[in-house]
Amino acid sequence: MSNYDVIMEDKMLTKIVDIGNSKGIRIPHAVLKSLKITDQINLRIEHEKIILERVHNARSGWSSLFGKCSENFDGWNFNNSWDDTEWEW
């Protein structure tokens, strides 16, 4: 467990603060760091509760994976007999 791992078994009382014309809450840095939350969260309402969840980027890491694939890519090879033998024309 790192210095930033937070285990929340009890409730944490926090005040609602004014943010311009809106309201907000302050989330301790250790909690954000532990959950790997940077600048966005998903917010939903469920059974009269506000649920905050970390945003999962569905495409994270794709760039490096595609980079590795392209290192070994030698072009499209369509010179095969599959079309001639497998298809009925």
Secondary structure, DSSP 8 states (H G I E B T S, - for coil): --TT-----S-----EEEETTEEEE---HHHHHHTT--S-EEEEEETTEEEEEE---TTTTHHHHHHHHHHS-------SSHHHHHS--
